[in-house]
Amino acid sequence: MKVLILEDDESLLDLIKEILEDKGLEVACFKDGLEAYKNCFNGFDCFILDINVPNMDGLTLLKKIRLTDKWTPAIIISANSELENLKKAYSSGCNDFIKKPFYMYELEQKIQQWAPLEKSKKLINGFTYDIQTDTLFNEQKEALKLTQKERRFLFLLIKNENRITSSESIENYVWEGEKISSMALRSMVKRLRTKLPEGMIISHNFGYEIKTF
């Protein structure tokens, strides 16, 4: 799981990063709202946002995220838990609000609540995908060799099952914000399809979808 943290208190930021990385999460840290905005579409699975940070506050950032991303969970952390601040946070699109100071255990539980990781996902034709190890197994339970980009592509489609994942979202997540040609994505999907049952990856005009069990 990939988590973005926006927090300008360096000691708290370092503590959250250390705790989450110890749990096996991939963490990207920002102390500046504008810098977080420049990187926020790089395939994160959860946002943890302080409100009062330099250059762009956390709620403004969240509103910008929600213009194109309605699904990725966002948790606001703030010392100001007055009713008006809570209303602003939820109207901006947050999923949860944690008042500072807080126990790290509380934050861990909120992340697990809003962005839970299943251990595996059943796909068609007896294939399964182990989400925790990013491993694809065929019907004989044999692990198939995948490139890092192929694994990230499958993970994103599984995370977004039952809806189309746009090509733009795929490019941001798989190539981590690197500018690529549309041909690069199509070529990767073509190679990946040779390893999968026919019909597992469904093409749409503006993106892709995966067929699960």
N, C-alpha and C positions, 0 to 999 in steps of 0.2 A: 504494500500500500504506500502511496506517495502523498505526503502531507505538506501543505504550505503553511508556514507560520509567519504572521505579521505582528511584531512586538518590539517596541523601542527600548524596553528595559532589558539591557544586555544580559544581566544576571539571570532574569527569569527566562529569557529566550534560550540561553545556554542550558538551563536546567530542563526545560521542556524538550529541547533537542536531544539531550543526553538520555532522558527517560524513554522517549519514543524510539530512538535508535536502538536502545537496549531491548525493546520489544520487537525489533526486526523491521521497523518502519523506515522508509526512505524520507528524509526530511530536508526541506529547503527553507532557509530562514531569511527574513527581511526585516529591517528596522525602518524602512522608508516605504510609504504607501505607493508612491509612483513606481519605484523599482519593483515592488510586488506586482503591480498592475502589468508591467512589461513582461512579466514571467508567468502570470497566473493561468495562461491557457496552454501550459506545457504538460497537460495530462495529469492533473492532481486529482486525488480521490477524496480529499477533505481539505477544507480551509479553516484555519484557526486565526481569528482576526481581532486584534486590539482596535479600539476606536480612535483614541487620541495619539496619532503618530504623525511624523513630518510629511509634508508635501501633498499627501492625499489621505484623508482619514479612512478608517476601516469600513464605515458604512457607505461612503462614496464608492470605494473599491467594490464592495459587495453589489451595489446597484449596477455598476458597470459589468460585473461578472454575470449577473442575472439577465442582462439583455440577450445573451447568447447561451448561457448555461443555467438551466432551471433546476438541474438535478443534483449536482455535486453538493454534498452537505457542507454547511458553513456554521461554525461555532464562534460566537462573539465572546471575548473575555474582556471585562471592564470593571473598574472599581465603582462606576456610577450605575447603580441598579434602580434608580428612581423610575417611576412608572412611565414618564414621558420618554426616557431613554430606552426602556424596554420596548415601548411601542414603535419607536423609530427603528430599532434593531430588527424587530420582526417584520415590519412593513418594508424594510430594505431587502428582506429575503433570507434572514438567518433561520437556521433550524433549531438552534438552542442558544442559551445565554448562561455564562458562568460568571459569577461575581468574584472579583479579586478581593482578598487573597483566597486561593482555593487549594485543595489537596490535589496532587498529581493523579491520585487514584480516580478522583471525580472526572478529570479530563480524559483519562484512559477509557473510562466507562462510557462517556459521551461519544467518543470516537467510535467505540465498538457498537454502540447503539445505532448511530446514524450511518456508519460506513462498515458494516460487518463483513467479514471475509468468510465465505463458505469454504469448506475444505476442498470440495471438488464439484464439478458440474458435469452432468451426463449430457452427452451429445448424441447425434444420430448414429445408427449402425454400430452401436456398442462402444463407440469412442468416449473417453472421459478426459477431462482436463483438470489436473491437480493445481488448484489456484495457489496454494501455499508454496509450491516448488516450481511453478510455471512449467509443468511437464504434461505433454499430451500422450495419452495411451491409446493404442488401437484396440480392436475387439479381442485380441489375444493377450491384452494387458502388457504389451511391449511398448517401451518408451520410444517415441519418434524423435529424431534429431530436428530441432528447429533453431533458426537463427534468433538472435536477441530481438530483432525487429518483428519477426513472425510471432514470437511469444507475446510481445507487447500488443500486437495487433489482435491476437486471439483474446487476450485478457480484456482489452477494451470492449470488444464486441460482446463478450460474455457478461461483463459488468453492465452493459447497456442492452441486455437481452430483451426481446419483445419490442424493440424500437430500432429505427435506423440510426446508425452512427454516421455523421457527415464526414465527407472526405477531409474537410478542414480540421475537424476534431481528431481524426486519425493521424493526419500529418503532424499536428501539434504534439500528440502523445507519443507516437512511434518515433518520430524524428526529433522530438524535444525542442520544437520551435525552429528548427533549421528549415530554411526555404528550399523546397524541392519542386521538381516538375511533376505534373499529374501522371506522367509516364512511369516515374519511379514507383508510385503507389500501385499502379496497375500491374507493373512487372512483378512486384513483390507478391501481390495477391495471386497472380498466375502461377508463380513458383509454388506458393503455399498450397494451392488447390491440387497440385500433383501428389501431395502427401495426405489429402483428406478425402472422405467419401464425396461422391458427386452430390451437389446440391446443399452442402453444409454452409458454404459462404454464398449469400444471396446478394447480387448486385442491384443497386437502384441508381436512378439518375444522378443523385447527389451524395451517395454513400453506400454503406454495406450493412448487412445484417447476418447474424449467425442463427442456424437452426439448432435448437437444443431439444432435449428429450421431453 
